[in-house]
Amino acid sequence: MTSMFERYGGFATVSKVVMAFYDKVLDSEIAGPYFGDVDMRALIDHQTKFVAQVMGGPVEYTNEALRDIHARHAIDQKAFDEVCALLKETLEGFGVDPADISEIVTAVRSRTAYIVSG
């Protein structure tokens, strides 16, 4: 069975989605301030791999790695919710099927405890 990651074109598509997503995130008054001192090139690389993972791609981040990566940023629930909403909006803009969007966002939200700490 073909994974969602493969159906949408693999890393070529996921990287475009993530680039568009971060354009929205950086413009957000709620989420944008969390990214002021972040190496965006490295972040986009990591986020592309994470989105690939939740779409069934060949990458795996452990929950412990997610916690370690996000802990120093003290991300609050409001910012996390904003990021999830912007991800959903971005996926819609790329024509991703609503059921697949729901699956992706649910997978991201299932990791709230490892990302939100503020």
C-alpha positions as CSV (number, residue, x, y, z in Angstrom):
1,M,0.0,0.0,0.0
2,T,1.3,3.4,-0.9
3,S,1.9,5.8,2.0
4,M,0.4,9.3,2.1
5,F,4.0,10.6,1.8
6,E,4.4,8.7,-1.5
7,R,1.0,9.7,-2.8
8,Y,1.7,13.4,-2.5
9,G,5.2,13.2,-4.2
10,G,7.6,12.6,-1.3
11,F,10.2,15.0,-0.1
12,A,9.8,17.3,-3.2
13,T,6.2,18.1,-2.2
14,V,6.7,18.0,1.6
15,S,9.6,20.5,1.4
16,K,7.4,23.0,-0.6
17,V,4.6,22.6,1.9
18,V,7.0,23.3,4.8
19,M,8.5,26.4,3.1
20,A,5.0,27.8,2.6
21,F,4.0,26.8,6.1
22,Y,7.0,28.7,7.6
23,D,6.1,31.8,5.6
24,K,2.8,31.8,7.4
25,V,4.4,31.0,10.8
26,L,6.9,33.8,10.6
27,D,4.1,36.2,9.8
28,S,2.1,35.1,12.8
29,E,1.9,37.5,15.7
30,I,1.4,34.4,18.0
31,A,3.9,31.9,16.7
32,G,6.4,34.1,14.8
33,P,8.2,35.4,17.9
34,Y,9.3,31.9,18.8
35,F,11.5,31.8,15.7
36,G,13.5,35.0,16.0
37,D,16.8,33.3,16.9
38,V,16.3,30.0,15.1
39,D,18.5,28.7,12.2
40,M,15.6,28.6,9.7
41,R,17.5,26.4,7.2
42,A,18.1,23.7,9.9
43,L,14.5,24.1,11.2
44,I,13.0,23.7,7.7
45,D,15.1,20.6,7.2
46,H,13.9,19.1,10.5
47,Q,10.3,20.1,10.0
48,T,10.3,18.6,6.5
49,K,11.5,15.3,8.0
50,F,8.9,15.5,10.8
51,V,6.0,16.1,8.3
52,A,7.3,13.3,6.2
53,Q,7.3,11.1,9.2
54,V,3.6,11.8,10.1
55,M,2.7,11.2,6.4
56,G,4.3,7.8,6.5
57,G,7.7,8.7,5.1
58,P,11.1,7.2,5.8
59,V,12.0,9.4,8.8
60,E,11.4,8.8,12.5
61,Y,11.7,11.3,15.4
62,T,11.2,9.9,18.8
63,N,9.0,11.7,21.3
64,E,12.1,12.2,23.5
65,A,13.9,13.9,20.6
66,L,10.9,16.2,20.0
67,R,10.9,17.1,23.7
68,D,14.6,17.8,23.7
69,I,14.3,20.0,20.6
70,H,11.4,22.1,21.9
71,A,12.1,22.3,25.6
72,R,14.3,25.4,25.5
73,H,11.7,27.4,23.6
74,A,8.9,27.2,26.3
75,I,6.2,26.9,23.6
76,D,2.8,27.6,25.0
77,Q,-0.5,25.9,24.0
78,K,-1.8,29.1,22.2
79,A,1.3,29.1,19.9
80,F,1.1,25.4,19.3
81,D,-2.6,25.7,18.4
82,E,-1.7,28.5,16.0
83,V,1.0,26.4,14.4
84,C,-1.4,23.5,13.9
85,A,-4.0,25.9,12.4
86,L,-1.3,27.3,10.0
87,L,-0.2,23.8,9.0
88,K,-3.8,22.9,8.2
89,E,-4.3,26.1,6.2
90,T,-1.1,25.4,4.3
91,L,-2.0,21.8,3.5
92,E,-5.5,23.0,2.3
93,G,-3.7,25.5,0.0
94,F,-1.7,22.6,-1.5
95,G,-4.9,20.6,-2.3
96,V,-4.3,17.9,0.3
97,D,-7.4,15.8,0.8
98,P,-9.3,16.8,4.0
99,A,-9.1,13.3,5.5
100,D,-5.3,13.3,5.0
101,I,-5.1,16.8,6.5
102,S,-7.0,15.6,9.5
103,E,-4.7,12.6,9.9
104,I,-1.6,14.8,9.6
105,V,-2.8,17.4,12.1
106,T,-4.0,14.7,14.5
107,A,-0.5,13.1,14.4
108,V,1.1,16.4,15.1
109,R,-1.4,17.1,18.0
110,S,-0.7,13.7,19.4
111,R,2.7,15.0,20.3
112,T,1.5,18.1,22.2
113,A,3.1,16.9,25.5
114,Y,6.5,16.7,23.8
115,I,6.3,20.2,22.2
116,V,4.3,22.4,24.6
117,S,6.2,23.3,27.8
118,G,5.4,26.9,28.5
